[in-house]
Amino acid sequence: MSSTEWAQAGLQAFDAVVQGTEGFRGRAGQRAMAEQVARTFSQAQLGKVDEEAGEPQRAIAVIQAGTGVGKSLAYCAPAIAIALARGTRVLVSTATVALQEQLVHKDLPALAAQMEQPFRFALAKGRGRYVCKLKLDRLAHPDDAAPDEALDDLFPEDAAHARGQPSRQETEARMQFYTSMAQALTQGAWDGDRDSLDTPPEPEAWSPVAAEGSSCTGRHCPSFGQCAYFEQRKALVGAQVIVANHDLLLSSLGARVLPELDNCLLVLDEAHHLPATALQQFASSADLSRLAWIDRLASRALRIGTLVEVQEVADIPRHSSQLRQMLQALERLVMDLYGEALKAQPNAWGPARVRVPRGALPEPLQEPLSQAAHHAAGFLDCLRAISKALRSEMRDKPDEARRLSQLYAQIGTLAPRLEAVHATAQLLLQAPPPGQEQAFVPPAKWFTLEVDGEFISLKAHASPLLPGSTLRGHLWNSVRGAVLTSATLTSCGQFDFFLRESGLHGDDAATTLEVPSPFNYAAQGTLIAAETQADPKNAAQFTAEMVEALLTDLAGVEYGALVLFPSREQMRRAVDQLA
């Protein structure tokens, strides 16, 4: 089929769903959006392209569609029809769990029932949403682990150790929690998905048993056949439509977790969140106060590296010792430079913060940071050598896969902290190349101080300042066909700001379309700005006034009301008072 025929097929699929859905009224704006989606996805050249033909054709549509347009149907129906015709897949990425659930549990099932050609769909979640059976078994049955290692894995946060060892009751409660999870998993009463638990655990309880790429041996793991994460991956393989989120999309670039972006149709819903998500994804931070993990990681790496006869373990004591010394020196220097400013800020609204002006790192911090980056890199090289040796042992000695996988996980659990130190140090050290000072945009650099009684935590942070350049280099250089949509993409009636933020400004492949909302807000709504006696910061008095206003408003509502709150706590207080 030609691109014109693909576009026609996509639009026909949309029209058929609209006409075949009882009580559904067509909307001109929705069809205009569906037409743009069909045109875009039919023009993109996917997969391998003949090198003699030049660069593959890319097509990206940025569509602002106001509330009530019906964006989900406008992009799903044509995208799926075109993907099925082209033998490829659709990847839909959202920013919120609410929209993911709407797509997977409502929109896509309804669409599958209406469309002529059947298709399968699946929800993709990050690895960390699933339990690692090997870690869970180790914590539920810790007899094989050394007592100190079991305690470190039960209570991995250094903050807990700083405040004192956990009590016997705390340890027993945590052990019982993991034992009950392991039993439910074994008996088939739980599928290993954190979100499917009746009461999802707190992060500090979930972290020790969460699946992580750094501690996963994949097919070499003895629990591979019962792995919740890889069971999910199997469902993704057979799906023509995959629903993910922006975090997973950006964190898995190049990892082959999701369909390859040069050979699928990509939809970014709630696209206005993409720039902020990119900044969060490529930012990094490192704790300069809690460093006990360095000794634990060095101890484990030495022991395990010696077992598998890795020569590089001889360098671990030097790298780990120097890394700790450099981070301690950095902590002292940061407090010398910024301590007064940090301590002067109240902690009521979170950690105190001080920014590095214009990203120009003070000279005294550069040498310890450079040394920290050097020794972190050397330490990481040692861990990679151990990892490679462990994987080789697993291939050669499948009967010892369980023991070797547990050793791999012991190192992998702490390795991300070392990677964070290395990444943060590198970003903090970024400076303009000679002669390019004017064009260089430095990363944002800052330090935070959190005080909890006698416990103090100083952290270093760094983040790219402009998400556009990051997205251009990491995302758009791989994408062939994409639709970005949201109700809020323009500023002052123009797409320019979003295009810059998202890395699409000046991209010849990008086109824009604005579809207004079908709602007549001026005729159908009233905007009331209420003046309160209480300052909003005075939560109790402000909420009491708000409840009184709500009672007045709700008394005049005939059918039902939706009330939006700026915080969960305010909502809880209002619900209590409105009973």
C-alpha positions as CSV (number, residue, x, y, z in Angstrom):
1,M,0.0,0.0,0.0
2,S,1.1,3.6,-0.6
3,S,1.2,6.3,2.0
4,T,-2.1,7.7,0.6
5,E,-3.8,4.4,1.0
6,W,-2.5,4.0,4.5
7,A,-3.8,7.4,5.4
8,Q,-7.2,6.5,3.9
9,A,-7.4,3.2,5.8
10,G,-6.6,5.0,9.1
11,L,-9.3,7.6,8.6
12,Q,-11.8,5.0,7.4
13,A,-11.2,3.0,10.6
14,F,-11.9,6.1,12.7
15,D,-15.1,6.9,10.7
16,A,-16.3,3.3,11.1
17,V,-15.9,3.4,14.9
18,V,-17.7,6.8,15.2
19,Q,-20.6,5.5,13.0
20,G,-20.8,2.2,14.7
21,T,-20.9,3.4,18.3
22,E,-24.4,3.9,19.5
23,G,-25.2,7.4,20.9
24,F,-21.8,8.7,19.7
25,R,-21.8,12.1,18.0
26,G,-19.1,13.1,15.5
27,R,-17.1,16.1,16.3
28,A,-15.4,18.1,13.5
29,G,-12.3,18.8,15.7
30,Q,-11.9,15.2,16.5
31,R,-12.0,14.2,12.9
32,A,-9.5,16.9,11.9
33,M,-7.2,15.5,14.5
34,A,-7.7,11.9,13.3
35,E,-7.0,13.1,9.7
36,Q,-3.7,14.7,10.8
37,V,-2.7,11.6,12.8
38,A,-3.4,9.3,9.8
39,R,-1.5,11.6,7.4
40,T,1.5,11.8,9.8
41,F,1.8,8.0,10.4
42,S,1.3,7.2,6.7
43,Q,4.2,9.4,5.7
44,A,6.9,8.1,8.1
45,Q,9.4,5.7,6.7
46,L,9.9,2.9,9.2
47,G,12.6,0.2,9.6
48,K,15.6,-0.2,7.4
49,V,15.9,2.2,4.5
50,D,18.1,1.9,1.4
51,E,21.2,4.0,2.1
52,E,21.2,5.2,-1.5
53,A,17.8,6.7,-1.0
54,G,19.2,9.1,1.6
55,E,17.9,9.8,5.1
56,P,14.5,8.2,6.0
57,Q,11.5,10.4,5.9
58,R,10.3,11.4,9.4
59,A,6.9,12.8,10.3
60,I,6.0,14.3,13.6
61,A,2.7,16.0,14.5
62,V,2.3,18.3,17.5
63,I,-1.5,18.6,18.1
64,Q,-3.1,20.8,20.8
65,A,-6.7,19.4,21.3
66,G,-8.9,21.1,23.8
67,T,-10.8,19.4,26.5
68,G,-13.7,17.4,25.0
69,V,-12.2,16.8,21.6
70,G,-11.8,13.1,22.3
71,K,-8.1,12.7,21.8
72,S,-7.8,9.0,22.6
73,L,-10.1,7.9,19.8
74,A,-8.7,10.4,17.4
75,Y,-5.2,9.0,17.7
76,C,-5.9,5.3,18.6
77,A,-8.2,4.3,15.7
78,P,-6.1,5.7,12.8
79,A,-2.8,4.7,14.4
80,I,-3.8,1.1,15.1
81,A,-5.3,0.7,11.7
82,I,-2.2,2.0,10.0
83,A,0.1,-0.1,12.2
84,L,-1.8,-3.3,11.4
85,A,-1.7,-2.4,7.7
86,R,2.1,-1.7,7.9
87,G,2.9,-4.7,10.1
88,T,4.2,-2.6,12.9
89,R,3.1,-1.6,16.4
90,V,1.8,1.5,18.2
91,L,3.5,2.7,21.4
92,V,1.3,5.1,23.5
93,S,3.1,7.0,26.2
94,T,1.3,8.9,28.9
95,A,2.3,11.0,31.9
96,T,-0.2,9.8,34.5
97,V,-1.4,6.4,35.8
98,A,-5.0,7.6,35.4
99,L,-4.7,7.9,31.7
100,Q,-2.9,4.6,31.4
101,E,-5.7,2.9,33.2
102,Q,-8.3,4.7,31.1
103,L,-6.6,3.5,27.9
104,V,-6.0,-0.1,29.0
105,H,-9.3,-0.7,30.9
106,K,-11.8,1.4,28.9
107,D,-10.7,3.0,25.6
108,L,-8.7,0.1,24.0
109,P,-11.2,-2.7,25.0
110,A,-14.1,-0.6,23.5
111,L,-12.1,0.1,20.4
112,A,-11.1,-3.6,20.0
113,A,-14.8,-4.5,20.1
114,Q,-15.5,-2.0,17.3
115,M,-12.6,-2.3,14.9
116,E,-12.9,-4.7,12.0
117,Q,-9.4,-6.1,12.4
118,P,-8.5,-7.6,15.9
119,F,-5.5,-6.4,17.9
120,R,-4.0,-7.1,21.2
121,F,-2.8,-4.5,23.7
122,A,-0.7,-4.5,26.9
123,L,0.4,-2.2,29.7
124,A,4.2,-1.7,30.1
125,K,5.5,-0.8,33.5
126,G,9.0,-0.2,34.7
127,R,11.0,-3.1,36.1
128,G,10.9,-1.6,39.6
129,R,7.1,-2.1,39.8
130,Y,7.7,-5.9,39.9
131,V,9.2,-8.1,42.6
132,C,12.5,-9.9,42.2
133,K,11.7,-13.5,43.3
134,L,15.4,-14.2,44.0
135,K,15.7,-11.2,46.4
136,L,12.4,-11.9,48.0
137,D,13.3,-15.6,48.6
138,R,16.6,-14.4,50.1
139,L,14.9,-12.0,52.6
140,A,12.1,-14.4,53.4
141,H,14.6,-17.2,54.0
142,P,17.8,-15.4,55.1
143,D,19.5,-18.5,56.5
144,D,22.1,-18.6,53.7
145,A,23.1,-15.0,54.1
146,A,25.5,-13.5,56.7
147,P,23.5,-11.8,59.5
148,D,24.9,-8.3,58.7
149,E,24.2,-8.7,55.0
150,A,20.6,-9.8,55.7
151,L,20.1,-6.7,58.0
152,D,21.6,-4.4,55.3
153,D,19.2,-5.7,52.8
154,L,16.2,-5.6,55.1
155,F,17.0,-2.0,56.1
156,P,19.1,-0.6,53.2
157,E,18.7,3.1,53.9
158,D,21.7,4.6,55.7
159,A,19.4,6.9,57.5
160,A,18.0,4.0,59.5
161,H,21.5,3.0,60.6
162,A,22.4,6.6,61.4
163,R,19.5,6.7,63.8
164,G,20.4,3.4,65.4
165,Q,19.9,-0.3,64.6
166,P,16.3,-1.4,64.0
167,S,14.6,-3.0,66.9
168,R,13.9,-6.7,67.1
169,Q,10.2,-6.0,66.6
170,E,10.9,-4.0,63.4
171,T,13.2,-6.7,62.0
172,E,10.6,-9.4,62.8
173,A,7.8,-7.4,61.3
174,R,9.8,-6.8,58.1
175,M,10.7,-10.5,57.9
176,Q,7.0,-11.5,58.3
177,F,6.0,-9.0,55.6
178,Y,8.5,-10.6,53.1
179,T,7.5,-14.1,54.1
180,S,3.8,-13.4,53.5
181,M,4.7,-11.9,50.1
182,A,6.7,-14.9,49.1
183,Q,3.9,-17.3,50.1
184,A,1.4,-15.3,48.1
185,L,3.7,-15.4,45.1
186,T,4.3,-19.1,45.4
187,Q,0.7,-20.0,45.8
188,G,-0.4,-17.9,42.8
189,A,-2.4,-15.5,45.0
190,W,-0.2,-12.6,43.8
191,D,1.3,-11.9,40.4
192,G,4.4,-10.0,41.6
193,D,3.1,-6.6,40.5
194,R,3.4,-4.0,43.3
195,D,0.3,-2.2,42.2
196,S,-1.9,-5.3,42.5
197,L,-1.2,-5.7,46.3
198,D,-4.2,-4.9,48.5
199,T,-2.0,-2.4,50.3
200,P,1.0,-1.3,48.2
201,P,4.1,-1.2,50.5
202,E,6.0,2.0,51.3
203,P,9.1,2.6,49.2
204,E,11.6,1.7,51.9
205,A,9.9,-1.7,52.3
206,W,9.6,-2.3,48.6
207,S,13.0,-1.2,47.5
208,P,14.9,-4.3,48.9
209,V,12.8,-6.7,46.8
210,A,12.2,-4.6,43.7
211,A,13.5,-5.9,40.4
212,E,16.4,-3.8,39.0
213,G,18.4,-4.0,35.9
214,S,21.6,-3.7,37.9
215,S,21.0,-6.8,39.9
216,C,19.2,-8.9,37.3
217,T,21.0,-11.8,35.5
218,G,18.1,-12.4,33.1
219,R,18.0,-15.8,31.5
220,H,20.8,-17.0,33.8
221,C,18.6,-16.5,36.9
222,P,17.2,-19.7,38.4
223,S,13.9,-17.9,38.9
224,F,13.7,-16.7,35.3
225,G,10.8,-19.0,34.5
226,Q,8.7,-17.5,37.4
227,C,9.8,-13.9,37.0
228,A,6.9,-11.4,37.1
229,Y,8.8,-8.8,35.1
230,F,9.7,-11.2,32.3
231,E,6.2,-12.6,32.2
232,Q,5.0,-9.0,31.5
233,R,7.7,-8.8,28.8
234,K,6.1,-11.8,27.1
235,A,2.7,-10.1,27.0
236,L,4.4,-7.1,25.3
237,V,5.9,-9.2,22.6
238,G,2.5,-10.3,21.3
239,A,0.8,-6.9,21.6
240,Q,0.2,-4.6,18.6
241,V,-0.5,-1.7,21.0
242,I,1.6,-1.0,24.1
243,V,0.8,1.6,26.7
244,A,3.7,3.0,28.7
245,N,4.6,6.2,30.4
246,H,7.1,9.0,29.7
247,D,9.5,7.9,32.5
248,L,9.7,4.4,31.1
249,L,10.1,5.6,27.5
250,L,13.0,7.8,28.3
251,S,14.7,5.5,30.8
252,S,14.6,2.6,28.4
253,L,16.1,4.3,25.4
254,G,18.4,1.9,23.7
255,A,17.6,-0.9,26.1
256,R,15.1,-2.8,23.8
257,V,12.4,-2.9,26.6
258,L,9.9,-1.2,24.3
259,P,9.5,-1.4,20.5
260,E,12.3,0.2,18.6
261,L,11.4,3.8,17.9
262,D,12.6,3.8,14.3
263,N,10.1,0.9,13.5
264,C,6.9,1.8,15.4
265,L,4.3,4.5,15.6
266,L,4.8,6.7,18.7
267,V,2.0,8.6,20.4
268,L,2.9,10.9,23.3
269,D,-0.3,11.9,25.1
270,E,-0.1,14.5,27.9
271,A,2.9,15.7,26.0
272,H,3.2,18.9,27.9
273,H,4.8,16.8,30.7
274,L,7.6,15.5,28.4
275,P,10.2,18.3,28.9
276,A,9.9,18.1,32.7
277,T,10.1,14.3,32.6
278,A,13.2,14.6,30.5
279,L,14.9,16.9,33.0
280,Q,14.1,14.5,35.9
281,Q,15.3,11.5,33.9
282,F,18.7,13.0,33.0
283,A,19.3,14.7,36.3
284,S,21.3,13.1,39.0
285,S,22.1,13.5,42.7
286,A,24.6,12.1,45.2
287,D,24.5,11.9,49.0
288,L,27.7,13.4,50.5
289,S,26.9,12.5,54.1
290,R,25.7,8.9,54.2
291,L,28.6,6.9,52.8
292,A,28.5,3.6,54.7
293,W,27.3,1.9,51.4
294,I,30.8,2.4,49.9
295,D,32.4,0.1,52.5
296,R,29.6,-2.4,52.1
297,L,29.9,-2.4,48.3
298,A,33.7,-2.7,48.5
299,S,33.5,-5.6,51.0
300,R,31.0,-7.5,48.9
301,A,32.9,-6.8,45.6
302,L,36.2,-7.9,47.2
303,R,34.7,-11.1,48.5
304,I,32.8,-12.0,45.3
305,G,35.5,-10.9,43.0
306,T,38.0,-13.1,44.8
307,L,35.7,-16.1,44.5
308,V,35.5,-15.7,40.7
309,E,39.2,-14.9,40.4
310,V,38.9,-11.3,39.0
311,Q,42.3,-9.6,39.0
312,E,40.8,-6.1,39.1
313,V,39.7,-6.6,42.7
314,A,43.1,-5.5,43.8
315,D,42.1,-2.0,42.8
316,I,38.9,-1.9,44.9
317,P,40.4,-0.9,48.3
318,R,42.2,2.1,46.7
319,H,39.2,3.3,44.7
320,S,36.7,2.8,47.5
321,S,39.0,4.5,50.1
322,Q,39.8,7.4,47.9
323,L,36.2,7.9,46.8
324,R,35.0,8.0,50.4
325,Q,37.8,10.5,51.3
326,M,37.0,12.8,48.4
327,L,33.3,12.8,49.1
328,Q,34.0,13.6,52.8
329,A,36.3,16.4,51.7
330,L,33.7,17.7,49.3
331,E,31.1,17.7,52.1
332,R,33.4,19.8,54.3
333,L,34.2,22.3,51.5
334,V,30.5,22.7,50.5
335,M,29.6,23.4,54.1
336,D,32.5,25.9,54.3
337,L,31.2,27.7,51.2
338,Y,27.4,27.4,51.6
339,G,26.9,26.2,55.2
340,E,25.6,29.5,56.6
341,A,23.2,30.0,53.7
342,L,21.9,26.4,54.1
343,K,21.5,26.5,57.8
344,A,19.7,29.8,57.7
345,Q,16.8,28.3,55.7
346,P,13.9,26.6,57.6
347,N,13.3,22.9,56.8
348,A,9.5,23.2,57.1
349,W,9.0,23.2,53.3
350,G,11.7,20.6,52.5
351,P,15.5,20.5,52.5
352,A,17.4,23.9,52.5
353,R,18.8,24.6,49.0
354,V,21.6,26.8,47.6
355,R,22.2,27.1,43.8
356,V,25.6,27.5,42.1
357,P,25.2,30.8,40.2
358,R,25.4,30.3,36.4
359,G,26.7,26.8,36.9
360,A,30.2,28.1,37.6
361,L,31.5,25.6,40.1
362,P,33.8,27.2,42.8
363,E,37.5,26.3,42.2
364,P,37.9,24.6,45.7
365,L,35.3,22.0,44.7
366,Q,36.7,21.1,41.4
367,E,39.7,18.9,42.5
368,P,37.8,16.7,45.0
369,L,35.0,16.3,42.5
370,S,37.4,15.4,39.7
371,Q,39.1,12.8,42.0
372,A,35.7,11.4,43.1
373,A,34.7,11.0,39.4
374,H,38.0,9.3,38.7
375,H,37.8,6.8,41.5
376,A,34.0,6.2,40.9
377,A,34.8,5.3,37.3
378,G,37.7,3.0,38.4
379,F,35.4,1.3,41.0
380,L,32.7,0.8,38.3
381,D,35.2,-0.8,36.0
382,C,36.0,-3.3,38.7
383,L,32.3,-4.1,39.2
384,R,31.9,-4.6,35.5
385,A,34.8,-7.1,35.5
386,I,33.2,-9.0,38.4
387,S,29.8,-8.9,36.6
388,K,31.3,-10.3,33.4
389,A,33.0,-13.1,35.4
390,L,29.8,-14.0,37.2
391,R,27.9,-14.2,34.0
392,S,30.6,-16.4,32.5
393,E,30.4,-18.7,35.6
394,M,26.6,-19.0,35.2
395,R,27.0,-20.1,31.7
396,D,29.6,-22.7,32.5
397,K,28.1,-23.9,35.8
398,P,24.3,-23.8,35.5
399,D,23.9,-26.0,38.6
400,E,25.3,-23.1,40.7
401,A,23.1,-20.4,39.0
402,R,21.1,-19.6,42.2
403,R,24.2,-19.0,44.3
404,L,25.9,-17.0,41.6
405,S,22.8,-14.9,40.9
406,Q,22.5,-14.0,44.5
407,L,26.1,-12.9,44.5
408,Y,25.4,-10.8,41.4
409,A,22.4,-9.2,43.2
410,Q,24.4,-8.4,46.3
411,I,26.6,-6.2,44.2
412,G,23.9,-4.9,41.9
413,T,21.8,-3.7,44.8
414,L,24.4,-1.1,45.7
415,A,25.9,-0.4,42.3
416,P,23.3,2.3,41.3
417,R,24.6,4.5,44.1
418,L,28.1,4.4,42.7
419,E,26.7,5.1,39.2
420,A,24.8,8.1,40.7
421,V,28.0,9.5,42.3
422,H,29.8,9.2,39.0
423,A,27.0,10.8,36.9
424,T,26.6,13.7,39.4
425,A,30.3,14.4,39.6
426,Q,30.5,14.5,35.8
427,L,27.6,16.9,35.4
428,L,28.9,19.1,38.2
429,L,32.2,19.4,36.5
430,Q,30.8,20.3,33.1
431,A,32.3,23.6,31.8
432,P,32.3,25.3,28.4
433,P,35.0,24.2,25.9
434,P,37.6,26.9,25.2
435,G,36.2,29.6,22.9
436,Q,32.5,28.4,23.3
437,E,31.7,30.2,26.5
438,Q,28.8,32.2,25.0
439,A,27.1,29.3,23.3
440,F,27.5,26.9,26.2
441,V,24.5,26.3,28.5
442,P,25.8,24.8,31.8
443,P,23.8,22.3,33.8
444,A,21.9,23.5,36.8
445,K,24.0,22.8,39.9
446,W,22.8,23.0,43.6
447,F,23.2,21.5,47.0
448,T,20.6,20.6,49.6
449,L,20.8,20.2,53.4
450,E,18.2,18.2,55.4
451,V,18.3,18.2,59.2
452,D,16.3,15.8,61.3
453,G,17.3,16.1,64.9
454,E,21.0,15.2,65.1
455,F,20.9,13.6,61.7
456,I,22.2,15.8,58.8
457,S,22.2,14.9,55.1
458,L,24.0,17.0,52.5
459,K,23.4,16.2,48.8
460,A,24.8,17.4,45.5
461,H,22.5,17.8,42.5
462,A,22.9,18.5,38.8
463,S,20.5,18.6,35.9
464,P,20.5,19.6,32.3
465,L,19.0,23.1,32.0
466,L,17.4,22.8,28.6
467,P,15.4,19.6,28.0
468,G,15.2,20.3,24.2
469,S,18.8,19.5,23.4
470,T,18.7,16.4,25.6
471,L,15.5,15.2,23.9
472,R,17.0,15.9,20.4
473,G,20.1,13.8,21.2
474,H,18.4,10.9,23.0
475,L,14.8,10.7,21.6
476,W,14.1,12.4,18.3
477,N,17.2,11.1,16.6
478,S,15.6,7.6,16.7
479,V,11.9,8.4,16.1
480,R,10.5,8.2,12.6
481,G,6.8,8.8,13.2
482,A,5.2,10.4,16.2
483,V,2.2,12.4,17.4
484,L,2.5,14.6,20.5
485,T,-0.8,15.8,21.9
486,S,-2.3,17.6,24.9
487,A,-4.9,20.2,25.7
488,T,-2.1,22.6,26.7
489,L,0.8,22.9,24.2
490,T,0.5,26.6,23.1
491,S,1.7,29.7,24.9
492,C,0.1,33.0,23.9
493,G,-1.4,31.2,20.9
494,Q,2.0,29.9,19.6
495,F,3.7,26.5,19.7
496,D,7.2,28.0,19.8
497,F,7.8,27.6,23.6
498,F,6.8,23.9,23.6
499,L,8.7,23.1,20.5
500,R,11.9,24.6,22.0
501,E,11.3,22.7,25.3
502,S,10.6,19.4,23.6
503,G,13.6,19.7,21.2
504,L,11.4,20.0,18.0
505,H,12.0,23.7,17.2
506,G,13.5,24.0,13.7
507,D,12.8,20.3,13.0
508,D,11.6,20.1,9.4
509,A,9.7,16.9,10.2
510,A,7.5,18.6,12.8
511,T,4.0,20.1,11.9
512,T,1.5,21.7,14.3
513,L,-2.3,21.7,14.6
514,E,-4.6,23.4,17.1
515,V,-8.0,21.9,17.6
516,P,-10.3,24.0,19.8
517,S,-12.5,22.5,22.5
518,P,-16.1,21.9,21.5
519,F,-17.3,23.3,24.9
520,N,-18.6,26.8,25.0
521,Y,-17.1,27.8,28.3
522,A,-18.4,31.4,28.2
523,A,-22.0,30.2,27.9
524,Q,-21.8,27.0,29.9
525,G,-19.6,28.0,32.8
526,T,-19.1,30.6,35.5
527,L,-15.8,31.6,37.0
528,I,-15.9,32.8,40.6
529,A,-12.8,34.0,42.4
530,A,-13.5,33.8,46.2
531,E,-11.6,36.0,48.7
532,T,-10.8,34.3,52.0
533,Q,-10.1,35.6,55.5
534,A,-7.5,33.0,56.2
535,D,-4.1,32.7,54.6
536,P,-3.9,29.5,52.5
537,K,-0.8,28.6,54.5
538,N,-3.0,28.4,57.6
539,A,-4.3,25.0,56.6
540,A,-6.9,24.5,59.3
541,Q,-8.6,27.9,59.0
542,F,-8.4,28.0,55.2
543,T,-9.9,24.5,54.8
544,A,-12.7,25.5,57.2
545,E,-13.6,28.5,55.0
546,M,-13.3,26.4,51.9
547,V,-15.7,23.8,53.3
548,E,-18.2,26.5,54.1
549,A,-18.0,27.8,50.5
550,L,-18.3,24.3,49.1
551,L,-21.5,23.7,51.1
552,T,-23.0,26.8,49.5
553,D,-21.9,25.7,46.0
554,L,-23.0,22.1,46.4
555,A,-26.4,23.1,47.6
556,G,-27.1,24.5,44.1
557,V,-25.8,21.5,42.2
558,E,-28.5,19.4,40.7
559,Y,-26.7,16.2,39.4
560,G,-23.2,15.9,40.9
561,A,-20.0,17.8,41.5
562,L,-16.3,17.3,40.9
563,V,-14.0,19.1,43.4
564,L,-10.3,19.4,42.7
565,F,-7.8,19.9,45.6
566,P,-4.2,21.1,45.4
567,S,-3.1,18.4,47.9
568,R,-4.3,15.0,49.2
569,E,-4.2,16.3,52.8
570,Q,-6.6,19.2,52.0
571,M,-8.9,16.7,50.3
572,R,-8.8,14.4,53.4
573,R,-9.7,17.3,55.7
574,A,-12.5,18.5,53.5
575,V,-14.0,15.0,53.2
576,D,-13.9,14.7,57.0
577,Q,-15.7,18.0,57.4
578,L,-18.2,17.5,54.6
579,A,-19.6,14.2,56.0
